[in-house]
Amino acid sequence: MDLRLGTGIGWRPEIADTVEGMPGIDWVEVVAENVCPGHLPESLLRLRRRGVTVVPHGVSLGLGGAERPDEGRLAALAERAEALRSPLVTEHIAFVRAGGAPTASPPIEAGHLLPVPRTRDALDVLCENVRIAQDALPVPLAVENIAALISWPGEEMTEGQFLYELADRTGVRLLIDVANLHTNHVNRGEDPARALAELPLEAIAYVHVAGGFERDGVWHDSHAHPVPQPVLDVLTDLASRVSPPGVLLERDENFPDAAETERELTAIRDAVVKGSESRQASPAAPAGARPASRRGSVDAARQRLALAQTAVLSALVAGTPVPEGFDRGRMAVQARALAAKRADVVAKVAPELPVLLGEGYRPAFLAYARTRPMTGGYRRDAMDFVEELLLARRPEDARARRELREWWRERSGPAPRSGRPAVRLVRATRRVLLRR
């Protein structure tokens, strides 16, 4: 696949008009889970009619997880690719859920992208999962390196080696996020230049660029701040090694005005040009050698990976002990970040809750999230949060509690059939709430 995308921007509803009116935008990327194939936003349809390429970017497959990719999620991603007439789709090298049948423990969700260990087991599982996804999708797949706050103990490869082996064994394309390389430099001491030197440059589909901020020695990949110079420097380094087929600016919150956005895009183009000039003056050295391949029983690797990922995720979202070898301080930072993101997203999917609870919403939700893992997505998380509040007879104000109960009743839907303990518990809870 020889696809030249050019300069792009992440399409978000909040900046749809800005994107449509901005000169020099060759393509856009849209979060796959945020669009409905049968009801595509008019803005995306207009862009597509103008010849602007639209690429769906998935966030929920969890290709780095221990279980095989969910058929329903794969079908949904394929449907979006076809509806948008996209030349490729993208996802992340990450795990987003754990537990379940392989571990004989309840399934839990992270609500965020978490790093996979760079081990042979994890690589074997990831390669098989990528092949399953490739077979199910109508267009080529590219996978993205992620930012991380935590490091797995006992890793067997560098990031560059891990990505090289993945691309070599599966033929998958790579979406290289230079902001994530910078994040991992600050948080994990990893050299972006070494990662770039070890990559199979010919496998790069396109590049992400985004902003963030540093606090107490930790870099937060916020997608809500301007792109800093160190990230642009990594982009220049990449462009000095290979001509990137496409470069895209990501922004998810705190959207600047059109003029500021255009300045950021200009800085990105300038960084690419600077790297290109350097490449033409001095050709890059060949990529580093890949690690020796080892292929064992993938089923056994899945089992080992499932147990390890469940222990990590449980420590992050359910307050269980931190597994041996992990930095407890960094795990605590990651746990707080996951809880904060849950609070932010629940406030978006259920905007009535911050209104009903006022300033008490956030501390109440964070207290709830410390020991209550997410198990069924953010809308279910909002319902579970409200149930817990009402069972504790909170908030203290009777009128606010009554309004909250009404909110819950309107959204609870019909009671499920009885028979399983969890279902009986839900029905019992509903009876208690309805009596109050």
GIBEL-V946201 format. One record per pair of residues at least 24 apart in sequence whose C-alpha atoms are under 8 Angstrom apart, sorted by the first residue. I is the first residue (numbers start at 0). J is the second residue. D is the distance in whole Angstrom. If there is no record, write none. Layout:
i:j:d
I:J:D
I:J:D
This chain:
i:j:d
2:204:8
2:244:7
3:244:5
3:245:6
4:52:8
4:205:8
4:244:6
4:245:5
4:246:8
5:244:6
5:245:5
5:246:6
6:245:6
6:246:5
6:247:6
6:264:8
6:268:8
7:245:7
7:246:6
7:247:4
7:248:6
8:247:5
8:248:5
8:249:6
9:247:7
9:248:6
9:249:5
9:250:7
11:251:7
13:254:8
14:254:7
15:42:6
16:42:8
17:257:6
19:46:7
21:257:8
21:261:8
24:51:8
25:51:6
25:52:7
26:51:5
26:52:5
26:53:6
26:54:8
27:51:7
27:52:6
27:53:5
27:54:6
27:247:8
28:53:6
28:54:5
28:55:6
28:56:6
28:247:8
29:53:7
29:54:6
29:55:5
29:56:6
30:55:6
30:56:5
30:57:6
30:58:7
31:55:5
31:56:5
31:57:5
31:58:8
31:76:7
31:79:7
32:57:7
32:58:7
32:59:8
32:76:8
34:79:8
35:79:8
36:78:7
36:79:5
36:82:6
36:83:8
37:82:8
47:83:8
52:85:7
52:86:8
53:83:6
53:84:8
53:85:6
54:80:7
54:83:8
54:85:5
54:86:7
54:87:6
54:88:6
54:89:8
55:79:7
55:80:6
55:83:8
55:85:7
55:87:8
55:88:5
55:89:7
56:88:6
56:89:5
56:90:6
57:88:8
57:89:6
57:90:5
57:91:7
58:90:6
58:91:7
58:112:8
59:95:7
60:90:7
60:95:8
61:91:7
61:92:7
61:93:6
61:94:4
61:95:5
61:96:7
61:112:8
62:90:8
62:91:7
62:92:6
62:93:6
62:94:6
62:125:6
62:128:6
62:129:7
63:92:5
63:93:5
63:94:5
63:115:6
63:121:7
63:124:7
63:125:5
63:128:8
64:93:7
64:94:4
64:95:7
64:96:7
64:97:7
64:115:8
64:124:8
64:125:8
64:304:8
64:305:7
64:308:8
65:97:8
65:124:7
65:301:5
65:302:7
65:304:6
65:305:5
65:308:8
66:301:7
66:305:8
67:128:6
67:131:8
68:128:6
68:131:7
68:132:7
73:132:7
73:135:7
73:136:7
74:135:7
74:136:8
76:136:8
77:135:7
77:136:5
77:137:6
80:137:8
80:138:7
81:137:8
85:138:8
86:138:6
86:139:7
87:138:5
87:139:5
87:140:6
87:141:7
88:138:7
88:139:6
88:140:5
88:141:6
89:140:6
89:141:5
89:142:6
89:143:7
89:174:7
90:140:8
90:141:7
90:142:5
90:143:6
91:142:5
91:143:5
91:144:6
91:145:7
92:125:8
92:142:6
92:143:6
92:144:6
92:145:7
93:145:7
96:312:8
97:305:7
97:308:6
97:309:5
97:312:7
98:305:7
98:306:8
98:308:8
98:309:5
101:302:6
101:305:6
101:306:8
102:302:8
102:305:7
102:306:6
102:309:8
106:374:6
107:312:8
107:313:8
107:372:6
107:373:6
107:374:5
108:312:8
108:372:7
108:373:5
108:374:6
108:375:8
108:376:8
109:312:7
109:316:7
109:337:7
109:372:8
109:373:7
110:337:7
110:340:8
110:341:7
110:373:7
110:376:8
110:377:8
111:337:7
111:340:8
112:145:7
113:145:8
113:147:7
114:145:7
114:146:8
114:147:6
114:149:8
114:150:8
115:151:8
116:150:8
116:151:6
116:154:6
117:151:8
117:154:5
117:155:6
117:156:6
117:157:7
117:158:7
117:161:6
118:153:8
118:154:5
118:155:5
118:156:7
119:155:7
119:293:7
120:297:8
120:300:5
120:301:7
120:303:8
120:304:7
121:300:7
121:301:8
121:304:7
122:161:7
122:165:7
123:294:7
123:295:8
123:297:6
123:300:7
124:297:6
124:300:7
124:301:6
125:165:8
126:165:6
126:168:7
126:169:6
127:297:8
129:169:7
129:171:8
130:169:6
139:171:8
139:172:8
140:171:6
140:172:6
141:171:6
141:172:4
141:173:5
141:174:6
141:204:7
142:171:7
142:172:6
142:173:5
142:174:5
143:173:6
143:174:4
143:175:6
143:176:7
144:174:7
144:175:6
144:176:6
144:179:7
145:176:7
145:179:6
146:178:8
146:179:4
146:180:7
146:182:6
146:183:6
146:220:7
147:179:8
147:182:7
147:183:6
147:186:7
148:183:8
148:186:6
148:187:7
148:217:8
148:218:8
148:329:6
148:330:8
148:332:8
148:333:6
149:186:8
149:187:7
149:325:8
149:326:7
149:329:6
149:330:6
149:333:7
150:187:7
150:325:7
150:326:8
151:324:8
151:325:7
152:324:5
152:325:6
156:290:8
157:194:7
158:194:6
159:193:7
159:194:4
159:195:7
159:196:8
159:197:5
159:198:5
160:194:8
160:197:6
160:198:7
160:288:8
160:289:6
160:290:6
162:198:7
162:199:8
163:197:7
163:198:5
163:199:6
163:289:6
164:289:6
164:290:7
164:292:8
166:199:8
166:202:7
170:202:8
171:202:7
172:202:5
172:203:6
172:204:6
173:202:6
173:203:5
173:204:6
173:205:7
174:203:6
174:204:6
174:205:5
174:206:6
174:207:7
175:203:7
175:205:7
175:206:5
175:207:6
176:206:6
176:207:4
176:208:6
177:206:7
177:207:6
177:208:6
177:209:8
177:230:6
177:233:6
177:234:6
178:207:7
178:208:6
178:209:6
178:210:7
178:220:7
178:230:5
178:233:8
179:220:7
180:233:8
181:229:7
181:230:6
181:233:7
182:218:6
182:219:7
182:220:7
185:216:8
185:217:7
185:218:6
186:216:8
186:217:6
186:218:6
191:233:7
192:233:8
192:236:7
195:237:7
196:284:8
196:285:8
196:286:5
196:287:6
197:286:5
197:287:5
197:288:7
197:289:8
198:286:6
198:287:7
199:286:6
200:240:8
200:241:7
200:286:8
201:241:8
203:243:7
203:244:8
204:243:8
204:244:6
204:245:7
205:243:6
205:244:5
205:245:5
205:246:6
205:247:8
206:243:7
206:244:8
206:245:6
206:246:5
206:247:6
207:246:6
207:247:5
207:248:6
207:249:7
208:234:8
208:246:7
208:247:6
208:248:5
208:249:6
209:248:6
209:249:5
209:250:7
210:249:8
210:250:8
222:249:6
222:250:5
222:251:5
222:252:7
223:250:6
223:251:6
223:252:5
223:253:5
223:254:7
224:250:8
224:253:7
225:263:8
226:263:7
231:266:8
231:267:7
231:270:6
232:270:7
234:267:8
234:270:6
234:271:7
234:274:8
235:270:5
235:271:5
235:272:8
235:273:6
235:274:4
235:275:8
236:274:6
237:274:7
238:270:8
238:271:5
238:272:8
238:273:8
238:274:4
238:275:6
238:278:7
239:273:8
239:274:4
239:275:5
239:276:7
239:277:5
239:278:4
239:279:8
239:282:8
239:283:7
240:274:8
240:275:8
240:278:6
240:282:7
240:283:5
240:284:8
241:275:8
241:278:8
242:275:7
313:372:8
316:368:7
316:369:6
316:370:7
316:371:7
316:372:5
316:373:8
317:368:8
317:369:6
317:370:4
317:371:6
317:372:6
318:369:6
318:370:6
338:365:6
338:368:6
338:369:7
339:365:7
341:368:8
341:377:7
344:377:7
345:377:6
345:378:7
345:380:7
345:381:6
348:377:7
348:378:7
349:378:7
349:381:7
352:403:8
355:399:7
355:402:7
355:403:7
356:394:8
356:399:7
382:407:7
382:411:8
386:428:8
389:432:7
390:432:7
404:432:7
408:433:8
